[in-house]
C-alpha cells in the first residue's frame, strides 16, 4: 500500500468537513454555494478554528490565533 500525501489545502478542507459535520467535500461545497455565510478554516498550522465568512475571503480574521488567516472553503477548493 502506498502513502498519499495531502496538500495543506486538502487537509484543511477535510478538517472543515469533519468539524462542520459534512459527510464529504461535495456537501460542504454545496452548502458554501447556497448560503450567504461560507464555512472557512484558519490556515495556521495547529489552529483549526472555523467560522462563517464571505465566500471570496482569503484573509479573514481568526478569533482563535489572531491572524488574518481564515480562508473560505470555496477559495480552498479553487472555485473562486
Biopython code that builds the backbone (N, CA, C, O; Angstrom):
import numpy as np
from Bio.PDB.StructureBuilder import StructureBuilder

atoms = [
    (1, "UNK", "N", (0.849, -1.168, 0.000)),
    (1, "UNK", "CA", (0.000, 0.000, 0.000)),
    (1, "UNK", "C", (0.897, 1.235, 0.000)),
    (1, "UNK", "O", (1.913, 1.273, 0.694)),
    (2, "UNK", "N", (0.515, 2.243, -0.783)),
    (2, "UNK", "CA", (1.318, 3.454, -0.872)),
    (2, "UNK", "C", (0.779, 4.523, 0.069)),
    (2, "UNK", "O", (-0.397, 4.517, 0.432)),
    (3, "UNK", "N", (1.648, 5.429, 0.452)),
    (3, "UNK", "CA", (1.257, 6.565, 1.269)),
    (3, "UNK", "C", (0.881, 7.714, 0.348)),
    (3, "UNK", "O", (1.575, 7.988, -0.631)),
    (4, "UNK", "N", (-0.207, 8.375, 0.661)),
    (4, "UNK", "CA", (-0.650, 9.515, -0.122)),
    (4, "UNK", "C", (-0.481, 10.760, 0.723)),
    (4, "UNK", "O", (-1.027, 10.852, 1.822)),
    (5, "UNK", "N", (0.274, 11.716, 0.212)),
    (5, "UNK", "CA", (0.492, 12.970, 0.922)),
    (5, "UNK", "C", (-0.532, 13.992, 0.443)),
    (5, "UNK", "O", (-0.598, 14.299, -0.747)),
    (6, "UNK", "N", (-1.324, 14.513, 1.361)),
    (6, "UNK", "CA", (-2.316, 15.523, 1.021)),
    (6, "UNK", "C", (-1.712, 16.913, 1.161)),
    (6, "UNK", "O", (-0.893, 17.158, 2.047)),
    (7, "UNK", "N", (-2.115, 17.802, 0.297)),
    (7, "UNK", "CA", (-1.674, 19.186, 0.411)),
    (7, "UNK", "C", (-2.292, 19.799, 1.661)),
    (7, "UNK", "O", (-3.235, 19.251, 2.230)),
    (8, "UNK", "N", (-1.754, 20.941, 2.082)),
    (8, "UNK", "CA", (-2.301, 21.625, 3.246)),
    (8, "UNK", "C", (-3.757, 22.020, 2.986)),
    (8, "UNK", "O", (-4.596, 21.930, 3.882)),
    (9, "UNK", "N", (-4.053, 22.455, 1.766)),
    (9, "UNK", "CA", (-5.428, 22.823, 1.421)),
    (9, "UNK", "C", (-6.367, 21.630, 1.587)),
    (9, "UNK", "O", (-7.443, 21.761, 2.171)),
    (10, "UNK", "N", (-5.964, 20.478, 1.078)),
    (10, "UNK", "CA", (-6.799, 19.278, 1.172)),
    (10, "UNK", "C", (-7.001, 18.864, 2.622)),
    (10, "UNK", "O", (-8.105, 18.483, 3.012)),
    (11, "UNK", "N", (-5.943, 18.934, 3.422)),
    (11, "UNK", "CA", (-6.057, 18.583, 4.841)),
    (11, "UNK", "C", (-7.022, 19.518, 5.553)),
    (11, "UNK", "O", (-7.850, 19.070, 6.347)),
    (12, "UNK", "N", (-6.923, 20.817, 5.275)),
    (12, "UNK", "CA", (-7.807, 21.787, 5.924)),
    (12, "UNK", "C", (-9.256, 21.601, 5.470)),
    (12, "UNK", "O", (-10.173, 21.742, 6.279)),
    (13, "UNK", "N", (-9.480, 21.287, 4.191)),
    (13, "UNK", "CA", (-10.838, 21.017, 3.721)),
    (13, "UNK", "C", (-11.434, 19.797, 4.415)),
    (13, "UNK", "O", (-12.611, 19.801, 4.778)),
    (14, "UNK", "N", (-10.629, 18.760, 4.600)),
    (14, "UNK", "CA", (-11.110, 17.561, 5.302)),
    (14, "UNK", "C", (-11.443, 17.883, 6.760)),
    (14, "UNK", "O", (-12.457, 17.424, 7.285)),
    (15, "UNK", "N", (-10.594, 18.666, 7.404)),
    (15, "UNK", "CA", (-10.841, 19.073, 8.783)),
    (15, "UNK", "C", (-12.109, 19.899, 8.873)),
    (15, "UNK", "O", (-12.906, 19.709, 9.792)),
    (16, "UNK", "N", (-12.307, 20.816, 7.930)),
    (16, "UNK", "CA", (-13.508, 21.646, 7.909)),
    (16, "UNK", "C", (-14.762, 20.781, 7.745)),
    (16, "UNK", "O", (-15.771, 21.022, 8.408)),
    (17, "UNK", "N", (-14.704, 19.795, 6.884)),
    (17, "UNK", "CA", (-15.834, 18.860, 6.717)),
    (17, "UNK", "C", (-16.132, 18.147, 8.035)),
    (17, "UNK", "O", (-17.286, 18.076, 8.458)),
    (18, "UNK", "N", (-15.106, 17.628, 8.673)),
    (18, "UNK", "CA", (-15.286, 16.901, 9.934)),
    (18, "UNK", "C", (-15.874, 17.801, 11.017)),
    (18, "UNK", "O", (-16.827, 17.416, 11.695)),
    (19, "UNK", "N", (-15.314, 18.987, 11.182)),
    (19, "UNK", "CA", (-15.759, 19.881, 12.259)),
    (19, "UNK", "C", (-17.165, 20.409, 12.041)),
    (19, "UNK", "O", (-17.893, 20.655, 13.002)),
    (20, "UNK", "N", (-17.547, 20.584, 10.797)),
    (20, "UNK", "CA", (-18.868, 21.119, 10.490)),
    (20, "UNK", "C", (-19.917, 20.040, 10.254)),
    (20, "UNK", "O", (-21.083, 20.355, 10.018)),
    (21, "UNK", "N", (-19.514, 18.759, 10.314)),
    (21, "UNK", "CA", (-20.469, 17.665, 10.218)),
    (21, "UNK", "C", (-20.904, 17.295, 8.811)),
    (21, "UNK", "O", (-21.960, 16.687, 8.631)),
    (22, "UNK", "N", (-20.114, 17.650, 7.820)),
    (22, "UNK", "CA", (-20.436, 17.268, 6.447)),
    (22, "UNK", "C", (-19.887, 15.884, 6.157)),
    (22, "UNK", "O", (-18.799, 15.529, 6.611)),
    (23, "UNK", "N", (-20.649, 15.100, 5.393)),
    (23, "UNK", "CA", (-20.245, 13.735, 5.056)),
    (23, "UNK", "C", (-19.076, 13.704, 4.078)),
    (23, "UNK", "O", (-18.232, 12.809, 4.129)),
    (24, "UNK", "N", (-19.039, 14.703, 3.178)),
    (24, "UNK", "CA", (-17.983, 14.728, 2.166)),
    (24, "UNK", "C", (-17.783, 16.153, 1.663)),
    (24, "UNK", "O", (-18.528, 17.063, 2.027)),
    (25, "UNK", "N", (-16.783, 16.330, 0.835)),
    (25, "UNK", "CA", (-16.444, 17.657, 0.319)),
    (25, "UNK", "C", (-17.563, 18.229, -0.542)),
    (25, "UNK", "O", (-17.811, 19.434, -0.503)),
    (26, "UNK", "N", (-18.236, 17.396, -1.312)),
    (26, "UNK", "CA", (-19.331, 17.876, -2.151)),
    (26, "UNK", "C", (-20.426, 18.537, -1.318)),
    (26, "UNK", "O", (-20.942, 19.586, -1.703)),
    (27, "UNK", "N", (-20.788, 17.938, -0.179)),
    (27, "UNK", "CA", (-21.811, 18.510, 0.694)),
    (27, "UNK", "C", (-21.363, 19.857, 1.259)),
    (27, "UNK", "O", (-22.156, 20.795, 1.336)),
    (28, "UNK", "N", (-20.096, 19.951, 1.651)),
    (28, "UNK", "CA", (-19.557, 21.206, 2.177)),
    (28, "UNK", "C", (-19.613, 22.296, 1.110)),
    (28, "UNK", "O", (-20.058, 23.410, 1.386)),
    (29, "UNK", "N", (-19.169, 21.985, -0.093)),
    (29, "UNK", "CA", (-19.144, 22.987, -1.155)),
    (29, "UNK", "C", (-20.542, 23.403, -1.587)),
    (29, "UNK", "O", (-20.761, 24.569, -1.915)),
    (30, "UNK", "N", (-21.482, 22.481, -1.594)),
    (30, "UNK", "CA", (-22.866, 22.819, -1.917)),
    (30, "UNK", "C", (-23.431, 23.791, -0.879)),
    (30, "UNK", "O", (-24.077, 24.777, -1.234)),
    (31, "UNK", "N", (-23.189, 23.513, 0.383)),
    (31, "UNK", "CA", (-23.650, 24.417, 1.446)),
    (31, "UNK", "C", (-22.988, 25.784, 1.313)),
    (31, "UNK", "O", (-23.629, 26.810, 1.539)),
    (32, "UNK", "N", (-21.716, 25.799, 0.948)),
    (32, "UNK", "CA", (-20.997, 27.059, 0.786)),
    (32, "UNK", "C", (-21.576, 27.878, -0.362)),
    (32, "UNK", "O", (-21.628, 29.106, -0.282)),
    (33, "UNK", "N", (-22.006, 27.219, -1.415)),
    (33, "UNK", "CA", (-22.571, 27.916, -2.566)),
    (33, "UNK", "C", (-23.982, 28.429, -2.316)),
    (33, "UNK", "O", (-24.377, 29.458, -2.864)),
    (34, "UNK", "N", (-24.741, 27.718, -1.492)),
    (34, "UNK", "CA", (-26.150, 28.048, -1.289)),
    (34, "UNK", "C", (-26.418, 29.035, -0.163)),
    (34, "UNK", "O", (-27.496, 29.628, -0.115)),
    (35, "UNK", "N", (-25.472, 29.223, 0.738)),
    (35, "UNK", "CA", (-25.676, 30.090, 1.890)),
    (35, "UNK", "C", (-24.869, 31.372, 1.749)),
    (35, "UNK", "O", (-23.864, 31.412, 1.040)),
    (36, "UNK", "N", (-25.323, 32.423, 2.435)),
    (36, "UNK", "CA", (-24.596, 33.695, 2.358)),
    (36, "UNK", "C", (-23.292, 33.648, 3.146)),
    (36, "UNK", "O", (-22.318, 34.294, 2.760)),
    (37, "UNK", "N", (-23.258, 32.897, 4.241)),
    (37, "UNK", "CA", (-22.030, 32.719, 5.013)),
    (37, "UNK", "C", (-21.346, 31.433, 4.604)),
    (37, "UNK", "O", (-21.950, 30.361, 4.652)),
    (38, "UNK", "N", (-20.101, 31.530, 4.205)),
    (38, "UNK", "CA", (-19.369, 30.373, 3.708)),
    (38, "UNK", "C", (-18.493, 29.789, 4.822)),
    (38, "UNK", "O", (-17.793, 30.541, 5.500)),
    (39, "UNK", "N", (-18.516, 28.468, 5.025)),
    (39, "UNK", "CA", (-17.617, 27.873, 6.018)),
    (39, "UNK", "C", (-16.159, 28.174, 5.664)),
    (39, "UNK", "O", (-15.760, 28.131, 4.500)),
    (40, "UNK", "N", (-15.384, 28.477, 6.691)),
    (40, "UNK", "CA", (-13.968, 28.801, 6.497)),
    (40, "UNK", "C", (-13.159, 28.190, 7.626)),
    (40, "UNK", "O", (-13.695, 27.846, 8.679)),
    (41, "UNK", "N", (-11.851, 28.059, 7.390)),
    (41, "UNK", "CA", (-10.958, 27.484, 8.388)),
    (41, "UNK", "C", (-9.658, 28.282, 8.416)),
    (41, "UNK", "O", (-9.231, 28.836, 7.402)),
    (42, "UNK", "N", (-9.046, 28.331, 9.575)),
    (42, "UNK", "CA", (-7.761, 29.001, 9.738)),
    (42, "UNK", "C", (-6.661, 28.146, 9.109)),
    (42, "UNK", "O", (-6.622, 26.930, 9.298)),
    (43, "UNK", "N", (-5.782, 28.785, 8.371)),
    (43, "UNK", "CA", (-4.710, 28.071, 7.678)),
    (43, "UNK", "C", (-3.418, 27.997, 8.501)),
    (43, "UNK", "O", (-2.432, 27.420, 8.042)),
    (44, "UNK", "N", (-3.411, 28.566, 9.697)),
    (44, "UNK", "CA", (-2.242, 28.483, 10.552)),
    (44, "UNK", "C", (-2.062, 27.048, 11.031)),
    (44, "UNK", "O", (-3.022, 26.406, 11.458)),
    (45, "UNK", "N", (-0.836, 26.549, 10.960)),
    (45, "UNK", "CA", (-0.566, 25.189, 11.419)),
    (45, "UNK", "C", (-0.884, 25.083, 12.905)),
    (45, "UNK", "O", (-0.440, 25.907, 13.705)),
    (46, "UNK", "N", (-1.646, 24.074, 13.263)),
    (46, "UNK", "CA", (-2.021, 23.853, 14.656)),
    (46, "UNK", "C", (-3.299, 24.561, 15.075)),
    (46, "UNK", "O", (-3.809, 24.309, 16.167)),
    (47, "UNK", "N", (-3.825, 25.438, 14.237)),
    (47, "UNK", "CA", (-5.083, 26.125, 14.533)),
    (47, "UNK", "C", (-6.117, 25.668, 13.523)),
    (47, "UNK", "O", (-5.930, 25.845, 12.319)),
    (48, "UNK", "N", (-7.194, 25.089, 13.993)),
    (48, "UNK", "CA", (-8.261, 24.615, 13.111)),
    (48, "UNK", "C", (-9.578, 25.325, 13.415)),
    (48, "UNK", "O", (-10.655, 24.740, 13.300)),
    (49, "UNK", "N", (-9.473, 26.603, 13.807)),
    (49, "UNK", "CA", (-10.665, 27.397, 14.104)),
    (49, "UNK", "C", (-11.497, 27.562, 12.839)),
    (49, "UNK", "O", (-10.952, 27.809, 11.763)),
    (50, "UNK", "N", (-12.812, 27.427, 12.963)),
    (50, "UNK", "CA", (-13.711, 27.610, 11.829)),
    (50, "UNK", "C", (-14.680, 28.745, 12.116)),
    (50, "UNK", "O", (-14.942, 29.083, 13.271)),
    (51, "UNK", "N", (-15.201, 29.321, 11.053)),
    (51, "UNK", "CA", (-16.180, 30.395, 11.145)),
    (51, "UNK", "C", (-16.900, 30.484, 9.807)),
    (51, "UNK", "O", (-16.508, 29.833, 8.839)),
    (52, "UNK", "N", (-17.947, 31.287, 9.756)),
    (52, "UNK", "CA", (-18.631, 31.581, 8.501)),
    (52, "UNK", "C", (-18.202, 32.972, 8.054)),
    (52, "UNK", "O", (-18.298, 33.936, 8.814)),
    (53, "UNK", "N", (-17.725, 33.069, 6.811)),
    (53, "UNK", "CA", (-17.242, 34.334, 6.279)),
    (53, "UNK", "C", (-17.744, 34.510, 4.838)),
    (53, "UNK", "O", (-18.484, 33.671, 4.325)),
    (54, "UNK", "N", (-17.335, 35.600, 4.199)),
    (54, "UNK", "CA", (-17.702, 35.854, 2.816)),
    (54, "UNK", "C", (-17.104, 34.761, 1.926)),
    (54, "UNK", "O", (-16.003, 34.281, 2.196)),
    (55, "UNK", "N", (-17.814, 34.365, 0.873)),
    (55, "UNK", "CA", (-17.344, 33.273, 0.005)),
    (55, "UNK", "C", (-15.978, 33.497, -0.642)),
    (55, "UNK", "O", (-15.256, 32.534, -0.898)),
    (56, "UNK", "N", (-15.609, 34.759, -0.913)),
    (56, "UNK", "CA", (-14.346, 35.035, -1.593)),
    (56, "UNK", "C", (-13.211, 35.421, -0.645)),
    (56, "UNK", "O", (-12.150, 35.849, -1.099)),
    (57, "UNK", "N", (-13.417, 35.278, 0.649)),
    (57, "UNK", "CA", (-12.428, 35.703, 1.649)),
    (57, "UNK", "C", (-11.222, 34.766, 1.691)),
    (57, "UNK", "O", (-11.370, 33.545, 1.742)),
    (58, "UNK", "N", (-10.038, 35.353, 1.669)),
    (58, "UNK", "CA", (-8.814, 34.557, 1.799)),
    (58, "UNK", "C", (-7.877, 35.105, 2.860)),
    (58, "UNK", "O", (-6.758, 34.616, 3.013)),
    (59, "UNK", "N", (-8.332, 36.130, 3.604)),
    (59, "UNK", "CA", (-7.526, 36.702, 4.674)),
    (59, "UNK", "C", (-8.416, 37.155, 5.828)),
    (59, "UNK", "O", (-8.242, 38.253, 6.358)),
    (60, "UNK", "N", (-9.367, 36.310, 6.215)),
    (60, "UNK", "CA", (-10.274, 36.653, 7.294)),
    (60, "UNK", "C", (-9.595, 36.571, 8.654)),
    (60, "UNK", "O", (-8.605, 35.860, 8.824)),
    (61, "UNK", "N", (-10.138, 37.307, 9.622)),
    (61, "UNK", "CA", (-9.566, 37.337, 10.970)),
    (61, "UNK", "C", (-9.926, 36.076, 11.748)),
    (61, "UNK", "O", (-11.099, 35.714, 11.842)),
    (62, "UNK", "N", (-8.925, 35.412, 12.301)),
    (62, "UNK", "CA", (-9.124, 34.220, 13.131)),
    (62, "UNK", "C", (-9.201, 34.648, 14.593)),
    (62, "UNK", "O", (-8.240, 35.191, 15.137)),
    (63, "UNK", "N", (-10.339, 34.405, 15.220)),
    (63, "UNK", "CA", (-10.526, 34.767, 16.622)),
    (63, "UNK", "C", (-9.706, 33.898, 17.564)),
    (63, "UNK", "O", (-9.471, 34.283, 18.709)),
    (64, "UNK", "N", (-9.270, 32.737, 17.103)),
    (64, "UNK", "CA", (-8.508, 31.826, 17.965)),
    (64, "UNK", "C", (-7.031, 32.209, 18.043)),
    (64, "UNK", "O", (-6.462, 32.271, 19.133)),
    (65, "UNK", "N", (-6.408, 32.465, 16.890)),
    (65, "UNK", "CA", (-4.959, 32.748, 16.903)),
    (65, "UNK", "C", (-4.620, 34.200, 16.605)),
    (65, "UNK", "O", (-3.472, 34.612, 16.772)),
    (66, "UNK", "N", (-5.607, 34.985, 16.165)),
    (66, "UNK", "CA", (-5.398, 36.404, 15.943)),
    (66, "UNK", "C", (-4.820, 36.784, 14.594)),
    (66, "UNK", "O", (-4.528, 37.956, 14.356)),
    (67, "UNK", "N", (-4.651, 35.828, 13.720)),
    (67, "UNK", "CA", (-4.082, 36.139, 12.404)),
    (67, "UNK", "C", (-5.142, 36.441, 11.368)),
    (67, "UNK", "O", (-6.325, 36.183, 11.588)),
    (68, "UNK", "N", (-4.730, 36.979, 10.257)),
    (68, "UNK", "CA", (-5.602, 37.204, 9.106)),
    (68, "UNK", "C", (-5.506, 35.960, 8.228)),
    (68, "UNK", "O", (-5.058, 36.027, 7.083)),
    (69, "UNK", "N", (-5.935, 34.818, 8.782)),
    (69, "UNK", "CA", (-5.625, 33.526, 8.182)),
    (69, "UNK", "C", (-6.836, 32.645, 7.882)),
    (69, "UNK", "O", (-6.671, 31.481, 7.518)),
    (70, "UNK", "N", (-8.052, 33.183, 8.027)),
    (70, "UNK", "CA", (-9.240, 32.404, 7.686)),
    (70, "UNK", "C", (-9.439, 32.416, 6.174)),
    (70, "UNK", "O", (-9.383, 33.470, 5.541)),
    (71, "UNK", "N", (-9.671, 31.239, 5.603)),
    (71, "UNK", "CA", (-9.872, 31.101, 4.169)),
    (71, "UNK", "C", (-11.163, 30.313, 3.944)),
    (71, "UNK", "O", (-11.383, 29.270, 4.561)),
    (72, "UNK", "N", (-12.011, 30.824, 3.053)),
    (72, "UNK", "CA", (-13.295, 30.153, 2.798)),
    (72, "UNK", "C", (-13.073, 28.822, 2.077)),
    (72, "UNK", "O", (-12.066, 28.616, 1.399)),
    (73, "UNK", "N", (-14.030, 27.945, 2.244)),
    (73, "UNK", "CA", (-13.976, 26.629, 1.595)),
    (73, "UNK", "C", (-13.943, 26.761, 0.084)),
    (73, "UNK", "O", (-13.277, 25.972, -0.586)),
    (74, "UNK", "N", (-14.648, 27.743, -0.470)),
    (74, "UNK", "CA", (-14.661, 27.925, -1.914)),
    (74, "UNK", "C", (-13.307, 28.371, -2.451)),
    (74, "UNK", "O", (-12.921, 27.979, -3.552)),
    (75, "UNK", "N", (-12.591, 29.174, -1.699)),
    (75, "UNK", "CA", (-11.238, 29.576, -2.100)),
    (75, "UNK", "C", (-10.286, 28.392, -1.969)),
    (75, "UNK", "O", (-9.461, 28.157, -2.852)),
    (76, "UNK", "N", (-10.397, 27.643, -0.867)),
    (76, "UNK", "CA", (-9.531, 26.479, -0.675)),
    (76, "UNK", "C", (-9.713, 25.443, -1.776)),
    (76, "UNK", "O", (-8.753, 24.790, -2.184)),
    (77, "UNK", "N", (-10.936, 25.294, -2.254)),
    (77, "UNK", "CA", (-11.225, 24.315, -3.304)),
    (77, "UNK", "C", (-10.957, 24.874, -4.707)),
    (77, "UNK", "O", (-11.244, 24.217, -5.707)),
    (78, "UNK", "N", (-10.410, 26.083, -4.772)),
    (78, "UNK", "CA", (-10.105, 26.761, -6.032)),
    (78, "UNK", "C", (-11.324, 26.957, -6.921)),
    (78, "UNK", "O", (-11.234, 26.884, -8.147)),
    (79, "UNK", "N", (-12.474, 27.211, -6.282)),
    (79, "UNK", "CA", (-13.683, 27.512, -7.041)),
    (79, "UNK", "C", (-13.889, 29.014, -7.211)),
    (79, "UNK", "O", (-14.672, 29.455, -8.052)),
    (80, "UNK", "N", (-13.183, 29.782, -6.407)),
    (80, "UNK", "CA", (-13.195, 31.248, -6.525)),
    (80, "UNK", "C", (-11.764, 31.716, -6.621)),
    (80, "UNK", "O", (-11.513, 32.916, -6.729)),
]
sb = StructureBuilder()
sb.init_structure("model")
sb.init_model(0)
sb.init_chain("A")
sb.init_seg("    ")
for serial, (resi, resn, name, xyz) in enumerate(atoms, 1):
    if name == "N":
        sb.init_residue(resn, " ", resi, " ")
    sb.init_atom(name, np.array(xyz, "f"), 0.0, 1.0, " ", f" {name:<3s}", serial, name[0])
structure = sb.get_structure()
